[in-house]
């Protein structure tokens, strides 16, 4: 009969099944947005839920990204002005510190013409004597870094001399706690930095990361991540610099602070705001909860179909009851998803030994 056909048609409407994942995704992204995390990739949460390894950059990620020039008294106005003219063309934290120091000294700062950035090395611009450079000691001086070159840039002057600019950059206040929480949950942690070994070792010790590598260029970070992926690991890359963008794109999932270079924010699956690293824990926790609650919603939808579809086919359900049942199934999956917005979450274990 027509009544029977209408009841079957209504009861088999897959609304609950269609809402199962989108409802949870909306609740999850809404929660993260309220906590300063913007999820950009459509499948970002799905991939974030799968990670078991976290790779950190150092400057601007584990550290605040606000270094301060320490040996300014040893640097002449002319040298500092030359360095600032190159640094003005870059958003790297050390470059910003150079420009800030020059302006605080009352020097006029204008970007030098034709500045080019060499990934993993530094900045260069043509000058009367050849080329003015600001960057790593190896690149500027043409020799391996000295033992005391932690947190330093080097600048070449017009006469061919070189001068070291040394910086101090404080570790983010909650970085040790975040690292401890990730280790306790079983995540493998790595620190890959383009900075020199003394500076990287100091930060690694401060936050508690045993596996660290210094002097790693962009292609080296990609190679390290690819090696981890080949070993079956799901890698989360957390970085902020221009040099980190390729590694962010190569990782299984990626996060970047809002202070990061534009290209890094574009490459990342999600961007977090503020000076704290705690959003990393929140993002992973929400991603894993999203995965669990999506499965719960599928179970609700399948249970609804198992219960009501046979009843409708057997002719025991009226169109009114079918409409109510179908609506209640949709309400059930939506209500379950909304629990995620205020649910208290803890970082779940990966199942690996810390």
C-alpha positions as CSV (number, residue, x, y, z in Angstrom):
1,X,0.0,0.0,0.0
2,X,0.9,3.7,-0.3
3,X,1.2,4.0,3.5
4,X,3.6,1.0,3.7
5,X,5.7,2.5,0.8
6,X,5.9,5.9,2.5
7,X,6.9,4.3,5.9
8,X,9.7,2.3,4.2
9,X,10.9,5.3,2.2
10,X,11.1,7.5,5.4
11,X,12.7,4.9,7.6
12,X,15.4,4.1,5.1
13,X,16.4,7.7,4.7
14,X,20.2,7.7,5.5
15,X,20.2,11.1,7.3
16,X,21.9,9.8,10.5
17,X,24.6,8.0,8.4
18,X,25.2,11.2,6.3
19,X,25.5,13.3,9.5
20,X,27.7,10.8,11.4
21,X,31.1,12.3,10.4
22,X,30.3,15.9,9.4
23,X,28.6,16.6,12.7
24,X,31.6,15.5,14.7
25,X,34.0,17.4,12.3
26,X,32.0,20.6,12.8
27,X,32.0,20.2,16.6
28,X,35.7,19.4,16.6
29,X,36.8,22.4,14.5
30,X,34.5,24.7,16.5
31,X,36.1,23.6,19.7
32,X,39.6,24.0,18.4
33,X,38.8,27.4,16.9
34,X,37.6,28.6,20.3
35,X,41.0,27.5,21.7
36,X,43.0,29.4,19.1
37,X,43.6,26.5,16.6
38,X,42.5,26.9,13.0
39,X,42.1,23.6,11.1
40,X,42.8,24.3,7.4
41,X,42.9,20.9,5.7
42,X,39.7,19.0,5.1
43,X,41.3,15.7,6.2
44,X,43.6,17.3,8.8
45,X,41.9,15.9,11.9
46,X,41.8,12.4,10.4
47,X,45.6,12.5,9.8
48,X,46.4,14.2,13.1
49,X,44.5,11.3,14.9
50,X,46.9,8.8,13.3
51,X,50.3,10.4,14.3
52,X,52.7,8.5,16.6
53,X,55.8,10.6,16.1
54,X,56.3,14.4,16.6
55,X,59.2,16.3,15.0
56,X,59.9,19.8,16.3
57,X,61.7,22.7,14.8
58,X,63.6,24.8,17.4
59,X,63.6,28.6,16.8
60,X,60.1,30.0,16.9
61,X,58.6,26.6,17.7
62,X,60.1,25.2,20.9
63,X,61.4,28.7,21.6
64,X,59.4,31.9,21.7
65,X,60.9,33.1,18.5
66,X,61.8,36.4,20.0
67,X,65.6,36.3,20.3
68,X,67.5,39.3,21.7
69,X,70.9,40.4,20.4
70,X,73.4,39.8,23.2
71,X,76.7,41.3,22.0
72,X,75.4,44.5,20.5
73,X,78.1,46.6,22.3
74,X,80.7,44.7,20.4
75,X,79.2,45.5,17.0
76,X,79.9,48.8,15.2
77,X,77.1,50.9,13.8
78,X,78.2,50.3,10.2
79,X,78.2,46.5,10.7
80,X,74.8,46.5,12.5
81,X,73.3,48.7,9.8
82,X,74.6,46.4,7.0
83,X,73.2,43.4,8.8
84,X,69.9,45.1,9.3
85,X,69.6,46.1,5.7
86,X,69.6,42.4,4.8
87,X,67.5,41.3,7.8
88,X,64.8,43.7,6.9
89,X,63.9,41.5,3.9
90,X,63.3,38.4,6.1
91,X,60.7,37.3,8.8
92,X,63.1,35.0,10.5
93,X,63.2,35.6,14.3
94,X,66.9,36.4,14.2
95,X,66.4,38.8,11.4
96,X,63.7,40.6,13.3
97,X,66.1,40.8,16.3
98,X,68.8,42.4,14.2
99,X,66.3,45.0,12.8
100,X,65.0,45.7,16.3
101,X,68.5,46.2,17.7
102,X,69.5,48.6,14.9
103,X,66.4,50.7,15.4
104,X,66.9,50.8,19.2
105,X,70.4,52.2,18.5
106,X,68.8,54.9,16.3
107,X,70.0,53.6,13.0
108,X,67.9,54.0,9.8
109,X,66.8,50.6,8.5
110,X,65.9,50.0,4.9
111,X,65.9,46.7,3.1
112,X,68.9,46.4,0.7
113,X,68.0,46.1,-3.0
114,X,68.0,42.7,-4.6
115,X,68.2,40.6,-1.4
116,X,68.0,36.9,-2.0
117,X,67.4,34.2,0.6
118,X,69.3,31.0,0.4
119,X,67.3,28.3,2.2
120,X,69.2,26.9,5.2
121,X,72.1,29.4,4.8
122,X,71.0,33.0,5.0
123,X,70.6,36.3,3.1
124,X,72.7,37.9,0.5
125,X,72.7,41.1,-1.6
126,X,75.2,42.6,-4.1
127,X,77.5,45.3,-2.9
128,X,80.5,47.3,-4.3
129,X,83.0,44.7,-3.1
130,X,81.0,41.7,-4.3
131,X,78.3,40.3,-2.0
132,X,77.1,41.1,1.5
133,X,76.0,38.1,3.5
134,X,74.1,37.4,6.7
135,X,73.6,33.9,7.8
136,X,75.4,30.8,9.1
137,X,79.1,30.9,9.9
138,X,79.8,28.2,7.3
139,X,78.1,30.1,4.6
140,X,79.4,33.6,5.5
141,X,83.0,32.6,6.5
142,X,83.4,29.5,4.4
143,X,84.4,27.4,7.3
144,X,82.8,25.1,9.9
145,X,81.1,26.6,12.9
146,X,83.2,27.3,16.0
147,X,82.4,25.6,19.3
148,X,81.0,28.8,20.7
149,X,78.7,29.6,17.8
150,X,75.5,28.8,19.6
151,X,72.6,31.0,18.6
152,X,74.6,33.2,16.2
153,X,74.4,34.8,12.8
154,X,77.4,36.1,10.9
155,X,77.6,39.1,8.7
156,X,80.3,40.0,6.1
157,X,81.2,43.6,5.6
158,X,82.3,45.5,2.5
159,X,86.0,44.9,3.3
160,X,85.6,41.2,3.5
161,X,85.6,40.9,7.3
162,X,83.1,38.9,9.3
163,X,81.3,39.6,12.6
164,X,79.3,37.3,14.8
165,X,75.9,38.4,16.1
166,X,74.9,36.3,19.1
167,X,71.3,35.8,20.4
168,X,69.4,34.4,23.3
169,X,65.9,33.0,22.7
170,X,63.8,31.8,25.6
171,X,62.1,28.4,25.5
172,X,58.3,28.6,25.5
173,X,57.2,28.4,29.1
174,X,55.1,25.2,28.7
175,X,57.4,23.4,26.3
176,X,58.9,21.0,28.9
177,X,55.4,20.1,30.1
178,X,54.1,19.5,26.6
179,X,57.1,17.4,25.7
180,X,56.7,15.4,28.9
181,X,53.0,14.8,28.2
182,X,53.8,13.6,24.6
183,X,56.5,11.2,25.9
184,X,54.2,9.9,28.6
185,X,51.6,9.1,25.9
186,X,54.1,7.1,23.9
187,X,55.0,9.5,21.1
188,X,58.5,9.4,19.7
189,X,59.9,13.0,19.8
190,X,62.6,14.5,17.6
191,X,64.2,17.9,17.3
192,X,65.5,18.9,13.8
193,X,67.1,22.3,13.6
194,X,69.2,24.2,11.1
195,X,71.0,25.9,14.0
196,X,74.3,24.9,15.4
197,X,74.8,22.0,17.8
198,X,75.4,24.0,21.0
199,X,72.2,26.0,20.7
200,X,70.2,22.9,19.7
201,X,71.6,20.9,22.5
202,X,70.8,23.6,25.1
203,X,67.1,23.7,24.0
204,X,66.8,19.9,23.7
205,X,68.1,19.5,27.3
206,X,65.8,22.3,28.5
207,X,62.6,20.7,27.1
208,X,63.6,17.0,27.5
209,X,64.1,15.8,23.9
210,X,66.8,13.2,23.7
211,X,66.8,12.7,20.0
212,X,68.0,15.9,18.3
213,X,70.0,16.9,15.2
214,X,71.6,20.3,14.4
215,X,72.7,21.9,11.2
216,X,69.8,20.2,9.3
217,X,69.0,21.9,6.0
218,X,65.5,21.8,4.5
219,X,66.3,18.8,2.3
220,X,67.8,17.1,5.4
221,X,64.5,17.5,7.3
222,X,62.6,16.0,4.4
223,X,65.0,13.1,4.2
224,X,64.7,12.5,8.0
225,X,60.8,12.5,7.8
226,X,60.8,10.3,4.8
227,X,63.0,7.8,6.6
228,X,60.6,7.8,9.6
229,X,57.7,7.3,7.2
230,X,59.5,4.4,5.5
231,X,59.9,2.8,9.0
232,X,56.1,2.9,9.3
233,X,55.8,6.0,11.5
234,X,53.0,8.6,11.1
235,X,54.9,11.9,11.6
236,X,53.5,15.2,12.9
237,X,55.8,18.1,11.9
238,X,55.7,21.3,14.0
239,X,57.6,24.2,12.5
240,X,57.4,27.9,11.7
241,X,60.2,28.9,9.4
242,X,60.4,29.4,5.7
243,X,62.8,26.5,5.7
244,X,60.2,24.3,7.4
245,X,57.6,24.5,4.7
246,X,58.9,21.5,2.7
247,X,59.1,19.4,5.8
248,X,55.5,20.4,6.9
249,X,54.3,19.4,3.5
250,X,56.2,16.1,3.6
251,X,54.9,15.0,7.0
252,X,51.8,12.9,7.6
253,X,50.3,15.9,9.4
254,X,51.6,19.3,10.3
255,X,51.1,22.2,12.7
256,X,52.4,25.7,12.6
257,X,52.2,28.7,15.0
258,X,50.5,31.8,13.9
259,X,53.8,33.7,14.0
260,X,55.2,31.4,11.3
261,X,56.1,32.5,7.8
262,X,53.2,32.7,5.4
263,X,54.4,29.7,3.3
264,X,54.7,27.5,6.5
265,X,51.1,28.5,7.6
266,X,49.9,27.6,4.1
267,X,51.7,24.2,4.1
268,X,50.4,23.3,7.6
269,X,47.2,21.4,8.3
270,X,46.4,23.6,11.3
271,X,47.7,26.9,12.8
272,X,47.7,27.6,16.5
273,X,47.8,31.0,18.2
274,X,49.6,32.3,21.3
275,X,52.9,31.7,23.0
276,X,52.0,28.3,24.5
277,X,52.6,24.9,22.9
278,X,49.6,23.4,24.8
279,X,47.4,23.7,21.6
280,X,49.4,20.8,20.2
281,X,48.1,18.5,22.9
282,X,44.6,19.9,22.5
283,X,44.7,19.4,18.7
284,X,45.9,15.8,18.9
285,X,43.4,15.0,21.7
286,X,40.5,16.5,19.8
287,X,41.6,14.7,16.6
288,X,41.6,11.3,18.3
289,X,38.3,12.0,20.0
290,X,36.8,13.0,16.7
291,X,37.9,9.6,15.3
292,X,36.3,7.8,18.2
293,X,33.1,9.8,18.2
294,X,32.7,9.3,14.4
295,X,32.8,5.6,15.0
296,X,30.2,6.0,17.8
297,X,27.9,7.8,15.4
298,X,28.3,5.1,12.8
299,X,27.3,2.6,15.4
300,X,24.2,4.7,16.3
301,X,23.3,4.9,12.6
302,X,23.8,1.2,11.9
303,X,21.9,0.3,15.1
304,X,18.9,2.5,14.0
305,X,18.9,0.7,10.6
306,X,19.2,-2.8,12.1
307,X,16.2,-2.0,14.5
308,X,13.8,0.0,12.4
309,X,14.3,-1.1,8.7
310,X,13.1,-4.7,9.3
311,X,10.1,-3.4,11.3
312,X,9.2,-1.1,8.4
313,X,9.7,-3.8,5.8
314,X,7.4,-6.1,7.9
315,X,4.7,-3.4,7.9
316,X,4.9,-2.7,11.6
317,X,5.8,1.0,11.3
318,X,3.4,3.9,10.3
319,X,4.7,6.9,8.4
320,X,4.4,9.0,11.6
321,X,6.5,6.5,13.6
322,X,9.0,6.3,10.7
323,X,9.4,10.1,10.6
324,X,9.9,10.3,14.4
325,X,12.4,7.4,14.4
326,X,14.3,8.9,11.5
327,X,14.4,12.4,13.2
328,X,15.5,10.9,16.5
329,X,18.4,9.0,14.8
330,X,19.6,12.3,13.3
331,X,19.2,14.1,16.6
332,X,21.1,11.3,18.4
333,X,24.2,11.5,16.2
334,X,24.2,15.3,16.3
335,X,23.8,15.4,20.1
336,X,26.6,12.9,20.4
337,X,28.8,15.1,18.2
338,X,28.0,18.2,20.3
339,X,29.4,16.5,23.4
340,X,32.8,17.0,21.9
341,X,32.6,20.8,22.2
342,X,32.7,20.7,26.0
343,X,34.0,17.2,26.8
344,X,37.0,17.1,29.0
345,X,39.8,15.4,27.0
346,X,43.1,13.9,28.0
347,X,45.9,12.9,25.6
348,X,45.3,9.3,24.9
349,X,48.2,6.8,24.8
350,X,49.5,5.7,21.4
351,X,49.9,2.2,22.8
352,X,53.7,2.5,22.5
353,X,56.0,2.4,25.5
354,X,57.2,5.9,26.4
